[in-house]
Amino acid sequence: MELTAQQVLPVGQAQAWEALNDTTLLQQAIPGCEGMTPLGENQYEVLVMAAVGPVKAKFKGKLKLEDLQPPDAYTLQFEGQGGPAGHGKGTAQIRLEAQGPRQTVLHYTVKASVGGKLAQIGSRLIDMAAQKMSADFFERFNEALKTRYGVTEEAPAEAAAAATGGLWARLMAWLRRLFG
């Protein structure tokens, strides 16, 4: 399985980097995460309850951060065992791109493989479960960022204008904030 996407974070790049390296915040944001224990420098043991289609299991695994390039990028190696449900392992390339003082784009590419019962349920179900877990993670992660850093919501028109990415749209959004 390969999943490539990006997510806009409502904080600056330094804050995003700090949050991505905060195990307490990550544990709150990872769906089904029951524990995250440091094993050494940039290595963690994790316990996650996960469901992929009809297969539900508690996965015990390890995470390792490599190729750290603060505050821009790192590689995350992961592997987990879910008993009879199966196992999984892979890598995630994480890259942060500053878009301003209060916005960072997180780019990620995940490459993973599964075995056991998980491998038998089909790649489409696995891909859908991975996309749902990713969406759930970023929803929780963004909420945690907003709470931690006191981020207020933009007006819907400003958010839509900023999302279009054009200079004119960004200028108009800035003017609305300034004079609105």
N, C-alpha and C positions, 0 to 999 in steps of 0.2 A: 504494500500500500504506500502511496505517496500523496501527501497533502501539502499544497502550497497556497498560502494566503497572506493577507496582511490585516492589521487591525489598528485603528486610530486610538491612541491613548490620550486622555485629557490632561496630560501633564508634560512638563519639559523632559528632555532626554535624561538629565542627571537623576531626576525623580523616578523616571521609568526604570532606569538601571538599578537604582537603590531598591525599588519595590520587587524587581525580578530576582533579587538576591536576598530577599527577606523571607525566611522559611515560615514564619508565622503568617504573613500575608498570603503566601502561596498555598499553605495548608488550608486556609479559609476559602481560597478561590478554586482549588482543584476539586471537581465534583467527586464525592465519595471518599475523599482523603480522610483517613482516620489517624494518621500519624506521619511525621517527617522528622527523622532523627539523624543528626550529623554523625558521620562515620570517620571523618577526617577532613582535610582541607578540600572543599568543593565536592564532597561526596556525601550522599545521604541514603538512608534506608527509608522506604516509604511503604505505607500500608493503605491500599485503596480498594474499596468495594465498587465493583463495576458490573454493568449488565450490557451485554452485546446480544441483541435479539433474545433468544430463549436461554442463553448461557449467562448465569450470574455467579460471581465468585469474588472472594477476597484475594487480591493480588499482593504479594510481598515482593518488593523489588528494590533495585538500586538505581540511583541517579548520580551521574558524574558530570560536572561542568569542566569543559576543556577549551583550549584555544581562547581564553578570556582576553578580550580587547576592550577594556572599560573606556568609555561608556557606550561602545558601539556594537559589540557582537560577542557571541560565544556559541559553542557547540554543546549540546546536551546529549549524553549517551544514557540510554535507559534499558533496563531489562526487568522482567517480572515473571513470577511463577504463580499460577492460580490453581494449583493442584490438578484435579481431574479436568477442570475447565480448559486448561492449556497454559500456554506461555506466550510472551511477546518480547521483542527487543527491537531497538532501532536507535536512530539519531534524529535530532532536531537542530537545524541551523537557525539561530536567532540573530536578527540584525535590527538595530534601532536607527531611525532616521529622523532627526529633528526637523519639525515643520514650523517652529516658532517657540516662544517661551512657554506656551501652554498646550502644545500639541506635539506628539511624537508618533511616527508610524512604525509599528513593529511588524517586520517581515519575517515569515517563518516558512521553512520547508521541513516536513517530517517524512522520514522514510522508516517504515516499520514492517516487521514480519511477525506472523503468529503461527502457533502450532497447537496441536491437540484438538479438542472440540471446537475451539474458536476457528480453526482453519476449515472445519467442516461446514460452517454455517454460511459461507459464501462471502466473496469480497464486497458485494454491494451492501450487505448488512453491516459489515465491518466499517466500510467507508462512511455509511450514514451515522453509525454510532460515534465514529471519530469526529465527524463534523458537528454532531450534537454536543459532544463533550467539549470541543473547542469553543463553540458558541456559548455554552454554559460557563466555561472557565472565564472567557473574556467579559461576559456580563458581570460576573461576580468580581473579577479583578478590577474592572473599571469602576464599579461601585465602591470597592475598597480604596482605590486611588482617590476618588472624589471625597470620600470621608476623611482619609488621612491628610490630604493636602487642601481641603476646603474649597474644592472646585464647585462652582455653581453652574447650573444648566444654562446653555445658550438658548436664545429664542429659536423656535423651529426654523424660521426664515434664515436666520444667521447660520445655523448649522447646515441647512441645505445649500446655502450659498458657499460656505466654506468647503463643503464636500465636493462641489463641482471643480474646485482646484484652479479655476481661471483667475488671473490677476484682477480683472474687473470685479468678479464675484467677491474675492477677498477684500478688495477695497471697499465695496459697498457694505459688506458685513462689518468692517471696521468702522465705517462712518455711522452705521446704525447704532453700534455700541457706544460710540463717542457722543452722539447727539440724541440717542433714543431714550 
